[in-house]
């Protein structure tokens, strides 16, 4: 029996809104890829991201462009050659992992020669807003071990200090989403050092990375928008201390696992992150995140509703997926 491919678009309301330096959204729109064969079906989810030139229509078009190859038993290695890195390939790659797991009766972690995954401490994201509003959010979640704070304005000192005061015992990641500049970079780094920030994500716009060589880094700095796949790593070594690996950037778990190993070889710390999606999108990333220094897989916690069954979140922990969800 030949494979059958199906794609679908789904919309999940965000609890309130999700705001970063580039704007806000109230809905998580995702694309799923379902690949069926011999009574088994694998499914993967991706989140098209406008910052990278992706739309729902463009992602579906990318998948449909290689429908014949997918239905003719294209494997994950062939997929790396057939599609560019990005959300579309992620959905297909994760569907292929899930299909192989369902067909073989083996868990995806075993197919990837990984140890059985354990629960992980994940960040919880506080959206960008006025300092008082961000502090109120942080106070509500001050029991969590790790918070991720969205910043990226001309002067974020009051936000950083307000959040730290509201959550004195939480480790904090700051994510500027390319919002800082050469003029305010050292200033913000100094504020972060004074407030005990654990990690700063993507302070400068992608392509401006060389500016990081001109300032001291009193807090570790992590590349996000500047790094998508393994080939990007070599130009960032010495400028960044860590890299944010997201399946929607790498184009799936297959490339992400290789990128993780390559980053470690360059002595870069690992942050495994996500777009705002459902538990289906987070599930393969839980495998990738085993052993990572930082984990940010809170997408479902930001939604008004998730898939059933979803991942189990308990206190600051995210638990590995059930086979009924993925893998």
Residue pairs with C-beta under 8 A, 6 or more apart in sequence:
1 37
1 38
2 37
2 71
2 72
3 35
3 36
3 37
3 70
3 71
3 72
3 73
4 35
4 36
4 37
4 71
5 33
5 34
5 35
5 63
5 67
5 70
5 71
6 33
6 34
6 36
7 31
7 32
7 33
7 34
7 60
7 63
7 64
7 91
8 31
8 32
8 34
9 29
9 30
9 31
9 32
9 56
9 60
10 29
10 30
10 31
10 32
11 27
11 28
11 29
11 30
12 27
12 28
12 29
12 30
12 277
12 278
12 303
12 304
12 305
12 306
13 26
13 27
13 28
13 303
13 304
13 305
14 25
14 26
14 27
14 28
14 276
14 302
14 303
14 304
15 302
15 303
15 304
16 26
16 127
17 24
17 25
17 26
17 127
18 24
18 25
18 26
18 125
18 127
18 276
18 302
19 127
19 128
19 129
19 150
20 127
20 128
20 150
20 152
20 175
20 177
21 128
21 150
21 151
21 152
21 153
21 176
21 177
21 178
21 179
22 51
22 177
22 178
24 127
25 276
28 47
28 275
28 276
28 277
28 278
28 299
28 302
28 303
29 47
29 48
29 56
30 45
30 46
30 47
30 277
30 278
30 281
31 45
31 46
31 47
31 48
31 56
31 59
31 60
31 63
31 87
31 88
31 91
32 43
32 44
32 45
32 46
32 91
32 280
33 43
33 44
33 45
33 46
33 63
33 91
33 92
33 94
33 95
34 41
34 42
34 43
34 95
35 41
35 42
35 43
35 70
35 92
35 95
35 96
35 99
36 42
36 99
37 99
37 103
38 103
40 99
40 102
40 103
41 98
41 99
41 102
42 94
42 95
42 96
42 97
42 98
42 99
42 100
42 101
42 102
43 94
43 95
43 98
43 280
43 326
44 90
44 91
44 92
44 93
44 94
44 95
44 96
44 97
44 98
44 252
44 280
44 284
44 326
45 91
45 94
45 277
45 278
45 280
45 281
46 59
46 87
46 88
46 90
46 91
46 94
46 247
46 248
46 277
46 281
47 87
47 248
47 275
47 276
47 277
47 281
48 54
48 55
48 56
48 58
48 59
48 87
49 87
49 248
49 275
51 225
52 86
52 87
52 228
52 249
54 86
54 87
54 88
58 88
59 86
59 87
59 88
59 91
60 88
62 83
62 84
62 86
62 88
62 89
63 70
63 88
63 91
63 92
66 74
66 82
66 83
66 92
69 78
69 82
70 92
74 82
75 96
76 93
76 96
76 97
76 252
76 254
77 254
79 89
79 92
79 93
79 96
79 252
79 254
80 89
80 251
80 254
80 255
83 89
83 92
83 251
84 251
85 228
85 229
85 249
85 250
85 251
85 255
86 228
86 248
86 249
86 251
87 248
87 251
88 251
89 251
89 252
90 247
90 248
90 250
90 251
90 252
92 252
93 251
93 252
93 253
93 254
93 255
94 247
94 252
94 253
94 284
94 326
97 108
97 111
97 112
97 252
97 253
97 254
97 284
97 327
98 108
98 326
98 327
100 106
100 108
100 111
101 107
101 108
101 111
101 323
101 327
104 111
107 116
107 323
107 327
108 253
108 284
108 287
108 326
108 327
109 115
109 116
109 117
109 287
109 320
109 327
112 253
112 257
112 287
114 287
114 290
115 290
116 320
117 286
117 287
117 290
117 320
118 290
118 320
119 314
119 317
119 318
119 319
119 320
120 286
120 289
120 290
120 292
120 295
120 297
120 317
120 318
121 145
121 146
121 295
121 316
121 317
122 146
122 295
122 296
122 297
122 298
122 313
122 316
122 317
122 318
123 144
123 146
123 147
123 148
123 173
123 294
123 295
123 296
123 298
124 141
124 144
124 146
124 147
124 148
124 298
124 301
124 316
125 147
125 148
125 149
125 150
125 296
125 298
125 302
126 134
126 137
126 138
126 141
126 147
126 148
126 149
126 150
126 163
127 134
127 137
127 150
128 134
128 150
128 151
128 152
128 153
128 159
129 137
131 158
131 159
131 161
131 162
131 163
132 162
134 149
134 159
134 162
134 163
135 162
135 163
135 165
135 166
136 166
138 147
138 149
138 162
138 163
138 166
138 167
138 170
139 166
139 167
141 147
141 167
141 170
142 166
142 167
142 168
142 169
142 170
143 315
144 167
144 170
144 315
144 316
145 170
145 171
145 315
145 316
146 170
146 171
146 172
146 173
146 198
146 294
146 295
146 316
147 163
147 167
147 170
147 171
147 172
147 173
148 172
148 173
148 174
148 175
148 296
148 298
149 159
149 160
149 163
149 172
149 173
149 174
149 175
150 175
150 177
151 159
151 160
151 174
151 175
151 176
151 179
152 175
152 176
152 177
152 178
152 179
152 180
153 159
153 179
154 181
154 184
155 184
156 174
156 176
156 180
156 188
156 191
157 187
157 188
157 191
160 174
160 188
160 191
160 192
160 195
160 197
161 191
161 195
163 172
164 172
164 195
164 196
164 197
171 198
172 195
172 196
172 197
172 198
173 197
173 198
173 199
173 200
173 201
173 222
173 271
173 294
173 296
174 192
174 197
174 199
174 200
174 201
175 200
175 201
175 202
175 224
176 188
176 200
176 201
176 202
176 203
176 204
177 201
177 202
177 224
177 225
178 202
178 203
178 204
178 205
178 206
178 225
179 203
180 188
180 203
180 204
181 204
182 204
182 208
182 211
185 203
185 204
185 211
185 212
185 215
186 215
186 216
188 200
188 203
189 200
189 203
189 215
189 216
189 217
189 218
189 219
190 218
192 200
192 218
192 219
193 218
193 219
197 219
198 219
198 220
198 294
199 219
199 220
199 221
199 222
199 242
199 271
199 294
200 219
200 220
200 221
200 222
201 221
201 222
201 223
201 224
201 244
201 271
202 222
202 223
202 224
202 225
202 226
202 244
203 212
203 221
204 211
204 212
205 225
206 225
206 226
207 226
209 223
209 226
209 235
209 236
209 239
209 240
210 239
212 221
212 239
212 240
213 238
213 239
217 241
220 241
220 242
220 269
221 239
221 240
221 241
221 242
222 240
222 241
222 242
222 243
222 244
222 269
222 271
222 294
223 236
223 239
223 240
223 242
223 243
223 244
224 243
224 244
224 246
224 273
226 232
226 236
226 240
227 233
227 236
227 240
227 243
227 244
227 245
227 249
228 249
228 250
229 249
229 250
229 251
229 255
229 259
230 255
230 258
230 259
230 262
233 243
233 259
233 262
233 263
233 266
233 268
234 266
236 243
236 268
237 266
237 268
240 268
241 268
241 269
242 268
242 269
242 270
242 271
242 293
242 294
243 259
243 263
243 268
243 269
243 270
243 271
244 271
244 272
244 273
244 296
245 256
245 259
245 260
245 263
245 270
245 271
245 272
245 273
245 288
246 256
246 272
246 273
246 274
246 275
246 285
247 253
247 256
247 274
247 281
247 284
247 285
247 288
248 274
248 275
248 281
250 256
250 259
253 284
253 285
253 287
253 288
256 285
256 288
257 288
260 270
260 288
260 292
263 270
264 270
269 293
269 294
270 289
270 291
270 292
270 293
270 294
271 292
271 293
271 294
271 295
271 296
272 285
272 288
272 289
272 292
272 294
272 295
272 296
272 297
273 296
273 297
274 281
274 282
274 285
274 296
274 297
274 298
274 299
275 281
275 299
276 299
276 302
276 303
277 299
277 300
278 299
278 300
278 303
278 306
278 307
278 310
279 299
279 300
279 306
279 307
279 309
279 310
279 311
279 321
279 325
280 307
280 325
280 326
281 299
282 297
282 299
282 300
282 311
282 318
282 321
283 311
283 321
283 325
283 326
283 327
284 326
284 327
285 297
286 297
286 311
286 318
286 319
286 320
286 321
287 320
287 327
289 295
289 297
295 318
297 318
298 313
298 318
300 306
300 310
300 311
300 313
301 313
307 325
309 322
309 324
309 325
310 325
311 318
311 319
311 321
311 325
312 318
312 319
313 319
321 327
